[in-house]
Amino acid sequence: MRLWQGVAVVALSASSAMAQMQCDRDLLVEMARDVIEKRADLPGLSGRNTGGDAAYLLLRHDAMTAEDIADALAAGRPYTNTEELFLAQRITELGPEGTQMWGADPRDVLISAFWPVQRAILLLDNGETYFDLVQKIQADPARADKFNRTWFYGTNLHALLTDQPVEVLQDIARRAEADGHLVVAASLYALMPEGAYEDFWDRARTTNFRTLRIAGPLMMNSNGSAALVRAIAMSDPDKPAGMDQRLQRQRLFVTMKAGLAEAGTQILGISLNQSGRETEMAYVSERFLAAIQNGDINPQRRPEEAWVFILSAMKEALGTEATENILRAFDQRADHRHYAGRALQVLEMATAAEVAGPWLLEEVADPPEKPASLGQGFDWPRAVSIWSMVRAGGQFQDEPLTDDDLALALEGHVQRSEINAALDLAERMGGLETRLDLARDVMLRQNRLCDRHGIIPGQSILLGGQMLYDFQ
């Protein structure tokens, strides 16, 4: 069924002409060390939320001892989630026989566990240890109430397992179903190929479990689990929907499915919520998924390709004014890019840098014309002026740069792989926090280009774009 009508189809793809940053693990480690070693000097409370991703990647690359990392995270304002990071690593390394060496009662560990620790326990032995602990917790009234309030039937466990093979999902789902945790089982079956969830629903739908209200087909679509594979059902079969309602649900489904393929925090779903333009956003989402399928863009490897594509496609579908109004209305963390801010700002910066890339790298002599997808609010002559200075090796010493100009200058240096120059400029013009924001940005770009540690399918929606610290 076609999800859109009356919208012109325009061929859109991210340019592959420019020479792009390539995997450099030494650079990744260098940037992670910069963050870890300098975070203690951050002003105020900034240090409490700085250093987790860097510590995780240093551990994954075996580039710094756990003791040295722990000391660095404790310096200044201590990083808030240090214990969670190292506990996830310890649980994984100890294996299923090591539960008594977790450092606390395993039941209490699970009760207070955040995503990395929950995943580590789940994958010890495909859910056996995890659900053994759940049984013991729920048999203890002193612990059960606190656990059940936060666990909420295990509604979000599937979000931690989207990268796992079917065999692992089956084992965990079967154990969950056998123990009566039908919401967990339903979401995991929904991640599997067609037939697994349908067979489960045939078994479960006639029972009297209260939790079935959040284990049915519509909930599986709305919580994102089914969208990773397919739409299980557009409506409850017991309540037939009209054609308009089914079409609306299909449009919502395709936008969610596209959002699950984004990197960093999502843009497509939020744009739909901001605008209510279901037809146009379904069109953009279909085009986005097709571009991924055709190999034109790879959001998980290079998120900028997706941002360039989305801006152009949205302007084709919704027009310039509507698109810019929508994208100005919300912030976009943008996979922690140094220029993260309003979604429009993120998409325009990515587009400008992509178009200017060959010129910045001196592959062509003259700067390009302003790309059509950049609106009137983007000062292209100013961008060219800033990047001309970068290209010529200028030092920006005559006058302080505005925030926008500094972002342009930093991105120009990054595009030219002049990372040390970018770091020095960031600290000189914006202070240590700006420097470490940039170092983290380059580190995360490199992680996506190299091994993609902590990156799993559906992260943009299911985990809010955050890395999942995994030590498998």
NORZI-V75323 format. One record per backbone hydrogen bond with DSSP energy under -0.5 kcal/mol. CO is the residue of the C=O (numbers start at 0). NH is the residue of the N-H. Records with the same first field share a line. If there is no record, write none. Layout:
# NORZI-V75323
CO = NH, NH
This chain:
# NORZI-V75323
7 = 9
23 = 27
24 = 28
25 = 29
26 = 30
27 = 31
28 = 32
29 = 33
30 = 34
31 = 35
32 = 36
33 = 37
34 = 38
37 = 40
38 = 41
42 = 45
44 = 47
45 = 48
46 = 49
47 = 79
50 = 54
51 = 55
52 = 56
53 = 57
54 = 58
55 = 59
56 = 60
57 = 62, 63
58 = 61
64 = 68
65 = 69
66 = 70
67 = 71
68 = 72
69 = 73
70 = 74
72 = 78
75 = 77
78 = 81
80 = 84
81 = 85
82 = 86
83 = 87
84 = 88
85 = 89
86 = 90
87 = 91
88 = 92
89 = 93
90 = 94
94 = 97
95 = 98
97 = 100
98 = 101
104 = 107, 108
105 = 109
106 = 110
107 = 111
109 = 112
113 = 117
114 = 118
115 = 119
116 = 120
117 = 121
118 = 122
120 = 123, 124
121 = 126
124 = 127
126 = 130
127 = 131
128 = 132
129 = 133
130 = 134
131 = 135
132 = 136
133 = 137
134 = 138
136 = 139
138 = 140
139 = 142, 143
140 = 144
142 = 146
143 = 147
144 = 148
145 = 149
146 = 150
147 = 151
150 = 153, 154
151 = 154
152 = 183
153 = 156
155 = 158
156 = 159
157 = 160
160 = 163
164 = 167, 168
165 = 169
166 = 170
167 = 171
168 = 172
169 = 173
170 = 174
171 = 175
172 = 176
173 = 177
174 = 178
175 = 180
176 = 179
179 = 181
180 = 184
181 = 185
182 = 186
183 = 187
184 = 188
185 = 189
186 = 190
187 = 190, 191
188 = 191, 196
192 = 195
194 = 198
195 = 199
196 = 200
197 = 201
198 = 202
199 = 203
200 = 204
203 = 206
208 = 211
209 = 212
210 = 213
211 = 214, 215
215 = 219
216 = 220
217 = 221
218 = 222
219 = 225
220 = 223
223 = 227
224 = 227
225 = 228, 229
229 = 231
235 = 238
241 = 245
242 = 246
243 = 247
244 = 248
245 = 249
246 = 250
247 = 251
248 = 252
249 = 253
250 = 254
251 = 255
252 = 256
253 = 257
254 = 258
255 = 259
256 = 260
257 = 260
258 = 261
259 = 457
261 = 459
266 = 270
267 = 271
268 = 272
269 = 273
270 = 274
271 = 275
275 = 277
276 = 280
277 = 281
278 = 282
279 = 283
280 = 284
281 = 285
282 = 286
283 = 287
284 = 288
285 = 289
286 = 290
287 = 291
288 = 292
289 = 293
290 = 295, 296
291 = 294
297 = 300, 301
301 = 304, 305
302 = 305, 306
303 = 307
304 = 308
305 = 309
306 = 310
307 = 311
308 = 312
309 = 313
310 = 314
311 = 315
312 = 316
313 = 317, 318
314 = 318
318 = 322
319 = 323
320 = 324
321 = 325
322 = 326
323 = 327
324 = 328
325 = 328
326 = 329, 342, 343
329 = 342
331 = 340
332 = 335, 336
333 = 336
336 = 339
340 = 331
341 = 345
342 = 346
343 = 347
344 = 348
345 = 349
346 = 350
347 = 351
348 = 352
349 = 353
350 = 354
351 = 355
352 = 356
355 = 359
356 = 360
357 = 362, 363
358 = 361
370 = 373
374 = 377
376 = 378
377 = 379
378 = 382
379 = 383
380 = 384
381 = 385
382 = 386
383 = 387
384 = 388
385 = 389
386 = 390
387 = 391
388 = 393
389 = 392
401 = 405
402 = 406
403 = 407
404 = 408
405 = 409
406 = 410
407 = 411
408 = 412
409 = 413
410 = 414
411 = 415
412 = 417
413 = 416
416 = 418
417 = 421
418 = 422
419 = 423
420 = 424
421 = 425
422 = 426
423 = 427
424 = 428
425 = 429
426 = 430
430 = 434
431 = 435
432 = 436
433 = 437
434 = 438
435 = 439
436 = 440
437 = 441
438 = 442
439 = 443
440 = 444
441 = 445
442 = 446
443 = 447
444 = 448
445 = 449
446 = 451
451 = 454
453 = 455, 467
455 = 458
457 = 460, 461
458 = 462, 464
459 = 265
462 = 465
466 = 468
467 = 469
